[in-house]
């Protein structure tokens, strides 16, 4: 497989400099639409940099609340950006490093602004959603880069500030690349007790030094997904009060459960899946590998796979199903009462 970073570097080369914005533009939409789709470019992972929970905790923007006996983590991303004047500069430096390699980026701060309207809508509907879940389902990145860092200044101490005689601080950070669909950590850069007077400059300089290997690990992981498919979970559940049992015989002759198992087996890459739950009311699968691209090179995602399954359940089995998924890598179809 062609290296993603190499391919994108080649695509970005060439072209004369110091020309006006419109110079060389043809506006030939027909030629563009009829040209071949570059599968490598289509499949480049979308990247978003966000603060990790440790950083939020250091700035007192992370708390736990218990509602109805269940514990919920409350993340105040907007409050964090207002409180940490270094955040934008560090995040911007990380974004620039990926931008130079032509990775598509989703801006953390701009996504938060998009959430204002959605939050108001969800409040009107009586929905409670975790801030991180809303952030990911709005931006839909493939990979999130979680930045955790702390210096002596970030932690409140009444006895010591841990400065040396030169005025330098001990600075530690971790940048973790996480598959947004599976929450799997795929690459990490960590440094402990770096000496420096400026937190921003010290972290940025060390990060950029380690960035090539970090990006290479991300590239290898995403190349594997491009080949073997994206890992998702699949659940088909029967709504309460519905008179359908998944062990009932369907109009196709098989039980509903057997038909669904055969569908998952047929529509995963090399039949990669693991049946986890098989009851009258629920079927669940883990480690289901679905393709990222259509045959023509255009994108194919979890929503497309879910829609195709739902369409077949309605058409072939006559079931009424509703998509209830919230997570990026989750398929959840609920069989409703007719």
C-alpha positions as CSV (number, residue, x, y, z in Angstrom):
1,X,0.0,0.0,0.0
2,X,1.2,3.5,-0.8
3,X,2.3,5.4,2.3
4,X,-0.4,7.9,3.3
5,X,2.2,10.5,4.3
6,X,4.2,9.9,1.1
7,X,1.1,10.1,-1.1
8,X,-0.1,13.3,0.4
9,X,3.3,14.8,0.2
10,X,3.5,14.1,-3.5
11,X,0.0,15.6,-3.9
12,X,0.9,18.8,-2.2
13,X,4.1,19.4,-4.2
14,X,4.4,21.5,-7.3
15,X,2.8,24.7,-8.5
16,X,4.4,28.2,-8.9
17,X,4.6,30.7,-6.1
18,X,3.6,34.3,-5.7
19,X,0.5,34.1,-7.8
20,X,-2.9,35.5,-7.2
21,X,-5.6,33.4,-5.6
22,X,-7.6,33.0,-8.9
23,X,-4.6,32.4,-11.1
24,X,-4.8,29.1,-13.0
25,X,-8.3,28.4,-11.8
26,X,-10.5,26.9,-14.5
27,X,-13.8,26.4,-12.8
28,X,-14.2,23.1,-14.7
29,X,-16.6,21.3,-12.4
30,X,-17.5,18.7,-15.0
31,X,-13.9,17.7,-15.4
32,X,-13.4,17.5,-11.7
33,X,-16.5,15.4,-11.1
34,X,-15.5,13.0,-13.9
35,X,-11.9,12.5,-12.7
36,X,-10.9,9.5,-10.6
37,X,-11.4,9.5,-6.9
38,X,-8.1,9.3,-5.0
39,X,-8.7,6.6,-2.4
40,X,-5.7,7.5,-0.3
41,X,-6.8,11.1,0.1
42,X,-10.4,10.1,0.8
43,X,-9.2,7.8,3.6
44,X,-6.8,10.2,5.4
45,X,-7.9,10.3,9.0
46,X,-9.6,13.4,10.4
47,X,-7.6,14.7,13.4
48,X,-8.9,16.8,16.3
49,X,-6.8,17.9,19.3
50,X,-8.5,18.1,22.7
51,X,-7.4,18.6,26.3
52,X,-7.3,15.3,28.3
53,X,-9.0,14.7,31.6
54,X,-5.8,15.2,33.6
55,X,-5.4,18.7,32.1
56,X,-9.1,19.5,32.8
57,X,-8.7,18.2,36.4
58,X,-5.6,20.5,36.9
59,X,-7.7,23.5,35.9
60,X,-10.7,22.3,38.0
61,X,-12.8,21.8,34.9
62,X,-13.6,18.1,35.5
63,X,-16.0,16.8,38.1
64,X,-18.2,13.7,38.7
65,X,-21.9,13.9,39.4
66,X,-24.2,11.0,40.5
67,X,-27.7,11.0,39.1
68,X,-30.1,8.1,39.8
69,X,-27.3,6.0,41.2
70,X,-25.1,6.4,38.1
71,X,-21.9,8.4,38.0
72,X,-21.3,10.9,35.2
73,X,-18.1,12.7,34.2
74,X,-18.7,16.4,33.6
75,X,-16.1,18.1,31.3
76,X,-16.2,21.9,31.0
77,X,-14.2,22.4,27.8
78,X,-15.4,26.0,27.4
79,X,-14.4,26.9,30.9
80,X,-11.0,25.3,30.3
81,X,-10.2,27.4,27.3
82,X,-11.1,30.6,29.2
83,X,-8.8,29.6,32.1
84,X,-5.8,28.2,30.3
85,X,-4.1,30.9,28.2
86,X,-1.6,28.4,26.8
87,X,-4.1,26.0,25.4
88,X,-4.7,27.6,22.0
89,X,-1.0,28.0,21.3
90,X,-0.1,24.4,22.1
91,X,-3.0,23.0,20.2
92,X,-2.2,25.3,17.3
93,X,1.4,24.0,17.2
94,X,0.1,20.4,17.1
95,X,-2.4,21.2,14.4
96,X,0.2,22.9,12.2
97,X,2.5,19.8,12.4
98,X,-0.4,17.7,11.0
99,X,-1.5,20.3,8.5
100,X,2.0,20.2,7.0
101,X,1.4,16.6,6.2
102,X,-2.0,17.4,4.7
103,X,-4.0,15.6,7.3
104,X,-7.6,17.0,7.5
105,X,-8.2,18.8,10.7
106,X,-11.2,19.6,12.8
107,X,-10.7,22.6,15.1
108,X,-11.6,22.0,18.8
109,X,-12.6,25.5,19.6
110,X,-14.8,25.9,16.5
111,X,-16.5,22.6,17.2
112,X,-17.4,23.9,20.7
113,X,-19.0,26.9,19.2
114,X,-21.1,24.6,16.9
115,X,-22.3,22.8,20.0
116,X,-24.1,25.9,21.4
117,X,-27.1,25.4,19.2
118,X,-27.2,21.6,19.6
119,X,-27.0,21.9,23.4
120,X,-30.0,24.2,23.3
121,X,-31.9,21.7,21.2
122,X,-31.0,18.8,23.4
123,X,-32.0,20.6,26.5
124,X,-35.4,21.3,24.9
125,X,-35.8,17.6,24.2
126,X,-34.8,16.7,27.7
127,X,-31.7,14.8,26.5
128,X,-28.6,14.5,28.7
129,X,-25.3,14.0,26.9
130,X,-21.7,13.9,27.9
131,X,-19.7,16.9,26.6
132,X,-17.1,14.6,25.1
133,X,-19.7,12.4,23.3
134,X,-21.3,15.6,21.9
135,X,-18.0,16.9,20.8
136,X,-17.1,13.7,18.9
137,X,-20.5,13.2,17.3
138,X,-20.5,16.8,16.1
139,X,-16.9,16.8,14.7
140,X,-16.7,13.1,13.8
141,X,-12.9,12.8,13.8
142,X,-11.3,9.5,13.1
143,X,-8.5,10.2,15.6
144,X,-8.5,12.4,18.6
145,X,-5.2,13.7,20.1
146,X,-5.6,14.1,23.8
147,X,-3.1,16.4,25.4
148,X,-2.4,16.1,29.1
149,X,0.3,18.3,30.7
150,X,1.1,19.9,34.0
151,X,3.7,22.2,35.5
152,X,4.3,23.2,39.1
153,X,2.1,26.3,38.3
154,X,-0.9,24.2,37.4
155,X,-1.0,22.3,40.7
156,X,-2.0,24.2,43.8
157,X,0.7,23.8,46.5
158,X,1.1,25.6,49.7
159,X,4.6,24.4,50.3
160,X,6.5,24.3,47.1
161,X,6.5,25.5,43.5
162,X,9.2,23.2,42.4
163,X,11.2,25.9,40.6
164,X,15.0,25.7,40.3
165,X,17.4,28.6,40.8
166,X,17.2,29.6,37.1
167,X,13.5,30.0,37.3
168,X,12.8,26.9,35.3
169,X,9.9,24.6,35.9
170,X,9.5,20.9,35.7
171,X,7.1,20.2,32.9
172,X,5.5,16.9,32.0
173,X,3.1,16.1,29.1
174,X,1.5,13.2,27.3
175,X,0.0,13.4,23.8
176,X,-2.1,10.3,23.1
177,X,-3.6,9.4,19.7
178,X,-6.9,7.7,20.2
179,X,-9.1,5.9,17.7
180,X,-12.4,7.9,18.2
181,X,-14.4,4.9,17.2
182,X,-12.9,2.3,19.6
183,X,-11.2,4.5,22.2
184,X,-8.1,2.5,21.5
185,X,-4.8,4.3,22.2
186,X,-2.7,3.9,19.0
187,X,0.3,6.2,19.6
188,X,1.8,8.1,22.5
189,X,4.4,10.8,23.1
190,X,5.4,11.2,26.7
191,X,8.0,13.4,28.5
192,X,8.5,13.9,32.2
193,X,10.2,16.6,34.1
194,X,11.5,18.7,31.2
195,X,13.2,21.8,32.4
196,X,12.0,25.1,30.9
197,X,10.9,28.6,31.7
198,X,8.0,28.7,29.2
199,X,5.5,25.8,29.4
200,X,4.2,26.5,25.9
201,X,7.6,26.7,24.2
202,X,9.0,23.7,26.1
203,X,6.2,21.4,25.3
204,X,6.0,22.6,21.7
205,X,9.7,22.1,21.1
206,X,9.7,18.6,22.5
207,X,6.6,17.6,20.7
208,X,7.9,18.7,17.3
209,X,11.0,16.7,17.9
210,X,9.0,13.6,18.4
211,X,6.3,14.3,15.8
212,X,7.7,12.3,12.9
213,X,7.6,9.0,14.8
214,X,4.3,9.8,16.3
215,X,2.7,10.5,12.9
216,X,4.3,7.4,11.5
217,X,2.5,5.3,14.2
218,X,-0.8,6.9,13.3
219,X,-0.2,6.3,9.6
220,X,0.6,2.6,10.2
221,X,-2.6,2.2,12.3
222,X,-4.8,3.9,9.8
223,X,-3.2,2.0,6.9
224,X,-4.2,-1.2,8.7
225,X,-7.8,0.0,9.0
226,X,-7.8,0.9,5.3
227,X,-6.8,-2.7,4.6
228,X,-8.6,-4.7,7.3
229,X,-11.6,-2.4,7.9
230,X,-12.8,-0.3,10.8
231,X,-13.6,-2.0,14.1
232,X,-17.2,-1.3,15.3
233,X,-19.8,-2.8,17.7
234,X,-23.2,-3.9,16.5
235,X,-26.3,-4.2,18.6
236,X,-29.9,-5.1,17.6
237,X,-32.3,-4.8,20.5
238,X,-36.0,-5.4,20.8
239,X,-37.9,-2.5,22.4
240,X,-39.9,-3.0,25.5
241,X,-43.5,-4.0,24.7
242,X,-42.6,-5.2,21.2
243,X,-44.1,-8.6,20.4
244,X,-41.1,-9.7,18.3
245,X,-38.6,-12.3,19.6
246,X,-35.3,-12.6,17.8
247,X,-35.7,-16.4,18.0
248,X,-39.0,-16.2,16.0
249,X,-39.0,-17.5,12.4
250,X,-38.9,-14.6,9.9
251,X,-40.6,-14.4,6.5
252,X,-37.2,-15.5,5.0
253,X,-37.4,-18.8,6.7
254,X,-34.6,-18.4,9.2
255,X,-35.0,-17.0,12.7
256,X,-34.4,-13.2,12.9
257,X,-31.3,-13.9,14.9
258,X,-29.8,-16.3,12.3
259,X,-30.6,-13.9,9.4
260,X,-28.9,-11.1,11.2
261,X,-25.8,-13.2,12.0
262,X,-25.5,-14.2,8.3
263,X,-25.9,-10.5,7.3
264,X,-23.1,-9.4,9.6
265,X,-20.9,-12.3,8.5
266,X,-21.4,-11.4,4.8
267,X,-21.0,-7.6,5.2
268,X,-17.8,-7.5,7.3
269,X,-14.3,-7.6,5.8
270,X,-13.4,-11.3,5.5
271,X,-16.3,-12.1,7.9
272,X,-14.5,-10.5,10.8
273,X,-16.9,-10.3,13.8
274,X,-17.4,-11.9,17.3
275,X,-20.9,-12.7,18.5
276,X,-21.2,-11.5,22.1
277,X,-24.8,-11.7,23.1
278,X,-27.6,-13.9,21.6
279,X,-30.9,-13.7,23.4
280,X,-34.6,-13.3,22.4
281,X,-34.3,-9.6,23.0
282,X,-30.8,-8.7,21.9
283,X,-28.0,-9.6,19.5
284,X,-24.6,-7.9,20.0
285,X,-21.4,-8.2,18.1
286,X,-17.9,-6.9,18.8
287,X,-14.8,-6.6,16.6
288,X,-16.8,-6.2,13.5
289,X,-14.6,-4.9,10.7
290,X,-16.3,-2.8,8.0
291,X,-14.7,-1.3,4.9
292,X,-13.8,2.4,4.7
293,X,-14.3,2.8,1.0
294,X,-16.7,1.9,-1.7
295,X,-15.4,0.2,-4.9
296,X,-15.2,3.6,-6.6
297,X,-12.9,5.0,-3.9
298,X,-15.6,7.2,-2.2
299,X,-16.0,7.0,1.6
300,X,-18.1,4.4,3.4
301,X,-18.7,4.8,7.1
302,X,-20.5,3.4,10.1
303,X,-23.6,5.4,9.3
304,X,-23.7,3.9,5.7
305,X,-23.3,0.4,7.1
306,X,-26.1,1.0,9.7
307,X,-28.4,2.4,7.1
308,X,-27.8,-0.6,4.8
309,X,-28.6,-3.0,7.6
310,X,-31.7,-1.1,8.7
311,X,-32.9,-1.0,5.1
312,X,-32.5,-4.8,4.7
313,X,-34.3,-5.5,8.0
314,X,-37.2,-3.5,6.8
315,X,-37.3,-4.8,3.3
316,X,-36.4,-8.4,3.8
317,X,-37.8,-9.1,7.2
318,X,-40.6,-6.6,7.5
319,X,-39.3,-5.2,10.8
320,X,-39.7,-1.7,12.0
321,X,-36.3,-0.5,13.2
322,X,-34.9,2.8,14.6
323,X,-31.3,3.9,14.7
324,X,-30.5,4.8,18.3
325,X,-26.7,4.9,18.1
326,X,-24.8,7.7,19.8
327,X,-21.1,6.7,19.7
328,X,-19.1,6.9,16.6
329,X,-18.2,3.3,16.4
330,X,-21.5,2.0,17.5
331,X,-24.4,0.5,15.6
332,X,-27.6,0.3,17.6
333,X,-30.9,-0.6,15.9
334,X,-34.0,-1.0,18.0
335,X,-36.8,-3.2,16.8
336,X,-40.0,-1.3,17.5
337,X,-43.6,-2.4,17.8
338,X,-45.4,-2.4,14.4
